[in-house]
Amino acid sequence: MDSSNEARVQIRLVARQPKYAVPDTSILVPQQLQRYGLSEIVNHLLGNEKPVPFDFMTDGQFLRGTISTYLKEKSLSAENILTLEYIESMLPPTEIASYSHDDWISSVSAASADRFVVGSYDGVVRVWNAQSECEDELRAHESAVKCVVAVKDPARRSRVELISGSQDRTAVAWGTKGGQRKALYAARGHTDSIESVAINPSNTHFVTASADSTIRFWSMAVPKQSEDSQLEESAVSAPAAKKRKNVNADIMTKAAIGTLNGHVGPVTSVCFNADQESQIFSGGWDHSVRTWDVASGVNVMTNLCDKVILDIDYSAHSRLIATGHADRSVRLWDPRSDDSTVVKMRLSSHKGFVSSVAWAPNSAYMLASASHDSTIKVWDIRSRTPLYTVYAASDKDKGKKLLGLDWHKSLLLAGGESGSLRIHSVNSQYSDDQEQTSA
Amino acid sequence: MVGQNKGKKRGASSHEAPAEKAPLFPKSKGIDVPSDPEYSSDDDEEVEEGDFDEMLKEMANDQGIDSDDANDYIAGDSLDEEEEEEGDDESDIHSSDIEGASSEDGDDESEDGEDPEESDNEEDSSLERVASRSTDGQHTAVDSQNEAEGSGEEELDEVNMDKLTIRDFVGDIQGWKEYRKTLPQIDAGYASDSSTEDPANTIGNVPIEWYEDYPHIGYDIDGKRILKPATADELDKFLANMDDPDVFRTARDEVNQQDVKLSEEEIDIIRRIQGGNIPDADYNPYEETVEWFTSKTMQMPLSGAPLAKRGFIPSKWEHKRVMKIVRAIRQGRITRSGAPSQDTKPRFYDVWEKAEENDDDNTHQKRMARRARMPAPRLALPSHDESYHPPAEYLPSEAERQSWLDEDPDHRKKNYLPQDFGSLRSVPGYERFVQERFQRCLDLYLAPRMLKRTTQLNAEELMPKLPDPRDLRPFPSVESLVYLGHTGRVRSISVDPTGLWLLSGSDDGTVRLWEIVSGRCAKIWDLKETVHMVAWCPSADVCVFAAAAGSRTVIVIPSELCDEHKRLLSEELVRAGFNSAAQAEEGEEEDDSLPVSWDMPTSAEQATGIHVSVTMHKTVKSVMWHRRGDYLATLTAEEGGSSVLIHQVSKHKSQRPFRKLKGAVQSIMFHPTKPWFLVATQRYVRIYNLMQQALIKTLQPGVKWISSIDVHPQGDNVIVGSYDKKLSWFDLDLSVKPYRSIRYHRQAIRQVQYSRKFPLFATTSDDGTIQVYHGMVYQDLNQNPLIVPLKILRGHEIRNSLGVLDCVFHPIQPWLISSGADGTIRLWT
């Protein structure tokens, strides 16, 4: 190939991470270079013996494809010097373990790097450790568990380790009592399936979202005695109550502190604002993302799109809400901006419902989404195309819907129709970002 | 003789006088003939004889005649002396000719008459004489003054008219000669004499253009500039012209820088001059001659003297003079200066000049069309191969050259062969140049061109204007979920009122409950027999569904889905009937003819939530809930009235609304807003009012076999699907005939379904497709429903020539759920 014919462009390389800084000079490179070639150049400049993969950014967007296509897209002149920022690129997530379940997994949550909670459609909440041992099978729900959430830092003032919500309209808080995990109390009050549970950052309260189009706000504290608000009702339904499985009946009942009414359809997801403990975000079938002040029970803001919201997550770092939609896309919302341009970005690459989204716990840019198309996609919101698409590794998982997703530190957990809890290790630059933001 | 001559002269002048201005000739004092009326004008001015001589000279000068020459005529006796001095002005044709004539002869014309030799000569050239006579015409009377005879020939000739100038100068001069002797002197201070006027400018007789660019015109006596009078600009001039009625007779005198208003007489003179006529209005060129001297012998002759010889011999002198002129004319030295000048510009023949007049159908429109001339097509620009030195690839190969040469010249694509001359210097003349120019000119000149106006009809324009489907979002367009599990045809599906749960009934004998959003099968009821129909109770208070399996209809409470409160209500609704039925049995006997039994299911079934079982004699094909959720209509596979039954769930009662029904009932339906009941037989849809027990109307879709019906949630529109692929939309207010019939499916339509929330409807067919339409019903009764086909959803497989069997719209979302013969249920979002 005749190299003299190649179009060239001057670039200037700027390191985001100080340890990878190169001399600030412009160099002439062929326009046909892609990420890999540029990465090689940087490695050469750094004199790395073991090449470090880098990602390159221009104007806050990742460089995808060749430089020339980027220039063409932006209709930039090749005469000017192109400034490329680079960061150590994230390695593709690798599946490190897969824990098999008999029934569909509806929700996953990691309590710590070696303890994972899985809610399943058979009504059992299972606690796994990193040694692929099922520590506990927690049975209290009469029907499918729709959501589980583990208390991330159990040391803080609470005996509750995890909370699970179920189609039997109860949310059960589980904790260690007398050496073994037991149901501490059952939060009763919803009239329809509980779709989502969220615990506030200081582990004092939790909220539940239900298909009965309400959100209820509960205290985490274990009640001294059963706060059965439906006592009279249950007396009426005495014959029915008798039919209940006894496992559930003797659990103490907890009543909600408040009920947030406003959604006009099933509420599918709820999450806390990590910056502001009294604020929660919720999304549902009525296509709205609502911001609530739980202390006053007021719907602060309502943002509408026209697609069903299946999951919602808030990042304290980017201060953005990510929502998974039935129209196969992930939308990013800025809850602070005025209502006109709330949808900041729409990420579409999935081929099925986006059933679950999770922000990277320590990054302002990284985001993962799980979809019915059995893939997990890792996004950097500086690029509209996903960083990585994690396909199902085993044949058993292929073509099976993913329903639950959690990102804990460097672990990405997902589970779904196939019944296997897929644990992926994510090596990313987020820790460096963290350094940078703290610095 | 003299007196006679004078009298003759006056007589002649009395006739010729009108050629000059009558007032110019004042009444004569001395030689006046008072009897002559034409001289009775009251002009008292006297003209002295001597003065007149001078004046005549001047005027002759003006006429371009040498004053010496004029003297010849004025004073005949002094001619001899002056003749030697002539010949200086050769440029003047007239004078030189005349002079030449006289010098040739060396004689006066008066002597001619006496000279016998001359007269002999005259006789020799009699032919010429005739010619001279004929050219003379009207001036014979004047001639007679000189020759005293030969005044007989005065015939008019066209030649005379043509040769105005010749005649004029001859006539004028001779006239003047006459006036000199007869008329008094003219006052020199006459107004027409410009020499007496004090001219405003002093520039003299120079071209006025010289002063065009200057603000002044000439200089006064002190050497100062005489400024031009201020002139108005064009606009002012125009406005002034518009106001001035005399504008047409106003002329600009550039020399004096003033406007001169012409009098009527002056305008008349201009007109006459322009028309090529004699300027004087009173002059009659065709006056009758008075034959003073005739060939006839008068009884009382004017003169007693015998006729002089010259009286009857043609004048040789005159003849010579005339011949001079004739020769000059022949040689082209004399031209007709008065004749209209030839247009020197080349004139082209305009083919279409007269086309408009000649056209028979000379309508305005056609004329306008003809006037819109089309520009001729441009010549193509020369291309590379027309270059004198074309690139090598344009040069023809030998084979191409040969084929070009072999071709008929008329059929050649181009009429030249590219040639390489190497340099421009060696390019020869182009031999076809003239020919090609000529062809081009022919093309430009003769080629008829016309605009062809054809009406462009696009097929798209003829299509009805429908909104773009993209503007009619949302509607289901992509397959999102597949609910797998059934092993047989899924005949019927139903979505619960909250929109979270889906029921499906299948040929494999099971009813399955699905979580819509995840596709999870939550529960399975095995009813052992083919499930033809499942239907959720539409009431929001209860959580109940009915399933038709075989000849049995079961009413089920899926207790997992509802909370205590709802479950109690549902159980109350479903089970309360057992008590009332028991009471009824005690009280009065049921109508045994009804083929229905309400049973308590087995305890095993009860544990799964089946609370009531209604058994009929025949296979139950369809179950339909009333919108209140208490009544249930069933359709069994039998002919006659008992095929349709309406059951009251809360009382466990059944009734037969129709004693007789014609034909096999295909589908039944409760009206969503009114107490009406729709029964679709093979050909017709009948609408009954259940309260009044009356038939309201019969819809005639014009199809052979109805498969399904649905009523719009607002209640005024009905869609009917048929096995003969046709979909009919009825507007109940409009007609019993379909408002619109649509045939887009390639196979039988199995199900038609309205969306309860969105303006959508869908049809499913055995061709494996679902077609989604926008079906907007307007509140405005004047506006017809808008039906727009939106989307064809493909995905279901065709099994045993059965495609999509049922479809149902999601109650909240713009989603469609369909079930097919392939055992799958699909969610379209």
Boltz contact constraints between the chains, C-beta under 6 A:
constraints:
  - contact:
      token1: [A, 104]
      token2: [B, 520]
      max_distance: 6.0
  - contact:
      token1: [A, 121]
      token2: [B, 520]
      max_distance: 6.0
  - contact:
      token1: [A, 143]
      token2: [B, 560]
      max_distance: 6.0
  - contact:
      token1: [A, 169]
      token2: [B, 563]
      max_distance: 6.0
  - contact:
      token1: [A, 191]
      token2: [B, 563]
      max_distance: 6.0
  - contact:
      token1: [A, 211]
      token2: [B, 500]
      max_distance: 6.0
  - contact:
      token1: [A, 237]
      token2: [B, 564]
      max_distance: 6.0
  - contact:
      token1: [A, 265]
      token2: [B, 812]
      max_distance: 6.0
  - contact:
      token1: [A, 326]
      token2: [B, 829]
      max_distance: 6.0
